Each structure stands twice: as structure tokens, then as C-alpha cells.
Amino acid sequence: MIDAYVKDHLHGRLRRDREALLWKLDGLSEYDARRPLTATGTNLLGLVKHVATVEARYFGEVFGRPSPQPLPRWQDADGSDLWATGGETRDGVVGFYRRAWEHSDATIDALALDAPGRVPWWPEPHADTNLFAVMVHVLGETVRHTGHADILREGLDGRTGLRPEHERPIDEEARAAHRAKLERAAGAAESPLRSRS
């Protein structure tokens, strides 16, 4: 009974965070969806592509259920899953992610939490694992990158949140006042440190 609860709970959280990640693309131009927004080139569409690849590998190859979407060999990973080329469309990347969901969901539904898997890119003795560990790992990856997307999207146009139904209109004055308050608190914390030096 507890296994079914745990599996359903983890799967539900994964589904929720998948949708949240895709929502971060909502209403953006092609340029804003893919342009580098950090010094290392992190971009919103690249995060979606990366998480799609993560799901396809972990819920595919790890359990002997290869993804129907062709993937390069994991040994040949070169970071190209972190950005979209000029020839890749947003719809194509989102479609890849949705197909990865379907395949992942089928794997999750078909296997027990203790079903064995092997992650060849993990170091020994950790390569041998099970569905529970992989679900936790992939959920962690998805949450982490959805958080990145949240910050990137806020930087682009101020939109924040987990789901569209929780989004509120942006109050620029309230945000500016809140930011100023935090800036004053940070400055006040710095002042005593300077006097101790």
C-alpha cells in the first residue's frame, strides 16, 4: 500500500513540475525563449530540451526501455541538449518533451518501485539502482531546472509562479518597494561587518 502511495505522490509531483517548466515558455517570442540569459548560456528552451533528454534517458535506457525519440549515445554528450539550434523549433522541443513524458509515464506505470535499473553514467557502486531512486533523481532534476526557469522568466518580464491560475498581476510599485526594503536590510547587515574589519 505504501509503495503505491509513494509512487503516485512522486509521479504527481513530476507531472506538476513538468507543466510548470513548460509554462515558463508561455507568451515568449522565439528569441526570448532561446536566448542566453546567464554568463554560461542558460536559456529557457534549452532547459526544456535538457529535462526532456534527462527523462528520456532515465526512464528509457536505465530500464531497458529505450526512448522512441532517437538520442545520441550518452557517452557522446557534448552539452547540445542545453540549447536549441536554429533548425530546432520551440514546438519541436516541446513535442520531444511531451513524448518523453509519455514514455516515462509508461515506464513508471509498468514497473514496481523496486524494479532494477542500471545507470551506466553513474560511478560504481551506484550504477545499479531502482525505479524509486530514479524517480527521486528525475524529480530533483526537474524541480532544479524549473527553479532556474522561474528566475530566468522573472528576469525577462517579471512573471513568476508555479501555475497560471496562481499568477497575479504584476504590481511594479510594490515590487520596487519590497526590493528596496531588502536592499536596505542587506546594506545594514554589511555595515557591522565593515566596522569589525
C-alpha positions in Angstrom: 0.0 0.0 0.0 2.8 2.5 0.9 4.6 1.7 -2.4 1.5 2.7 -4.4 1.1 5.9 -2.4 4.8 6.8 -2.8 4.8 6.1 -6.5 1.6 8.1 -7.1 2.9 11.0 -5.0 6.3 11.2 -6.8 4.6 10.8 -10.2 2.1 13.5 -9.3 4.9 16.0 -8.3 6.8 15.2 -11.5 3.7 15.9 -13.6 3.1 19.2 -11.8 6.6 20.4 -12.3 6.8 19.3 -16.0 3.8 21.6 -16.6 5.4 24.4 -14.6 8.5 24.2 -16.7 6.6 24.4 -19.9 4.6 27.3 -18.6 7.8 29.4 -18.4 7.7 29.5 -22.2 4.2 30.8 -22.4 3.9 34.0 -24.4 7.6 34.4 -25.1 9.0 35.3 -28.5 11.2 32.7 -30.2 14.2 34.9 -29.4 13.4 35.2 -25.7 12.6 31.5 -25.4 16.1 30.6 -26.6 18.4 33.5 -25.9 21.2 33.0 -23.3 20.3 34.7 -20.1 23.3 33.9 -17.9 27.1 34.0 -18.5 27.1 30.3 -19.1 24.3 30.5 -21.7 21.4 29.1 -19.7 18.2 29.6 -21.6 14.5 28.6 -21.2 14.1 26.4 -24.2 17.4 24.7 -23.5 16.2 23.9 -20.0 13.1 22.2 -21.5 15.3 20.3 -24.0 17.7 19.2 -21.3 14.9 17.9 -18.9 13.3 16.1 -21.9 16.6 14.3 -22.5 17.0 13.5 -18.8 13.6 11.9 -18.7 14.2 10.0 -22.0 17.4 8.6 -20.7 16.5 7.8 -17.1 13.1 6.2 -17.8 14.3 4.7 -21.0 17.8 3.3 -21.2 18.1 2.8 -17.5 15.3 0.2 -17.5 15.9 -1.4 -20.9 13.1 0.6 -22.5 14.9 2.9 -25.0 13.2 6.1 -25.9 11.3 6.1 -29.2 12.9 9.5 -29.8 16.4 9.0 -31.2 19.1 10.2 -28.8 22.8 10.4 -29.2 24.8 8.0 -27.1 25.2 9.2 -23.5 29.0 8.8 -24.0 28.9 11.4 -26.7 27.1 14.1 -24.5 28.5 17.4 -25.5 26.1 19.9 -23.9 24.0 20.2 -27.1 20.9 19.2 -25.0 21.2 22.6 -23.2 20.2 24.8 -26.1 18.1 24.8 -29.3 19.8 25.1 -32.6 18.4 27.5 -35.3 16.9 24.4 -37.0 15.0 23.3 -33.9 11.6 24.8 -33.3 10.0 25.5 -30.0 7.2 23.2 -31.0 9.7 20.5 -31.8 11.4 20.8 -28.4 8.1 20.9 -26.5 6.9 17.9 -28.6 10.0 16.0 -27.7 9.4 16.7 -24.0 5.8 15.6 -24.2 6.8 12.4 -26.0 9.4 11.8 -23.3 6.6 12.2 -20.7 4.5 9.6 -22.4 7.4 7.1 -22.5 8.4 7.9 -18.9 4.8 7.6 -17.7 4.5 4.2 -19.4 7.8 3.1 -17.6 6.6 4.4 -14.3 3.2 2.7 -14.7 4.7 -0.6 -15.8 7.3 -1.1 -13.1 7.3 -1.5 -9.4 9.3 0.9 -7.3 11.9 -1.7 -6.6 12.3 -2.6 -10.3 16.0 -2.8 -11.0 17.7 -0.4 -13.4 21.3 0.4 -14.4 22.6 4.0 -14.9 25.9 3.4 -16.8 26.9 7.1 -16.5 26.8 6.9 -12.7 30.0 5.8 -11.0 30.2 2.4 -9.3 28.9 1.2 -6.9 25.9 3.5 -7.6 25.1 2.4 -11.2 22.8 -0.4 -10.1 19.6 1.3 -8.9 15.8 1.0 -8.9 12.7 2.9 -10.1 12.3 4.7 -6.8 15.8 6.2 -6.9 15.4 7.2 -10.5 12.0 8.9 -9.8 13.5 10.9 -7.0 16.6 11.8 -9.1 14.5 12.9 -12.1 12.1 14.8 -9.9 15.1 16.6 -8.4 16.4 17.5 -11.8 13.0 18.8 -12.9 12.5 20.9 -9.8 16.0 22.3 -10.0 15.7 23.3 -13.6 12.1 24.6 -13.2 13.6 26.9 -10.5 16.2 28.1 -12.9 13.4 28.8 -15.4 11.4 30.7 -12.8 14.3 33.0 -12.2 15.1 33.5 -15.9 11.5 34.2 -16.7 11.2 36.8 -13.8 14.3 38.5 -15.3 12.7 38.7 -18.7 9.3 40.1 -18.0 8.6 39.8 -14.2 6.3 36.8 -14.5 6.6 34.4 -11.6 4.7 31.4 -10.1 4.1 27.7 -10.4 0.9 27.6 -12.4 -1.1 30.1 -14.4 -4.1 30.0 -12.1 -1.9 31.3 -9.3 -0.4 34.2 -11.3 -1.3 37.7 -10.1 -0.9 40.9 -12.0 2.5 42.5 -11.5 2.5 45.4 -9.1 5.6 47.2 -10.1 5.4 49.7 -7.2 5.0 47.0 -4.6 7.9 45.0 -6.1 10.1 48.1 -6.1 9.3 48.9 -2.5 9.9 45.3 -1.4 13.2 45.2 -3.3 14.3 48.5 -1.7 13.5 47.1 1.7 15.6 44.0 1.1 18.5 46.2 -0.3 18.4 48.3 2.9 18.5 45.1 5.0 21.4 43.8 3.1 23.2 47.1 3.5 22.6 47.2 7.2 24.0 43.7 7.6 27.1 44.7 5.7 27.8 47.8 7.8 28.6 46.0 11.1 30.9 43.6 9.1 32.9 46.5 7.7 33.3 48.1 11.2 34.8 44.8 12.5 37.4 44.6 9.8 
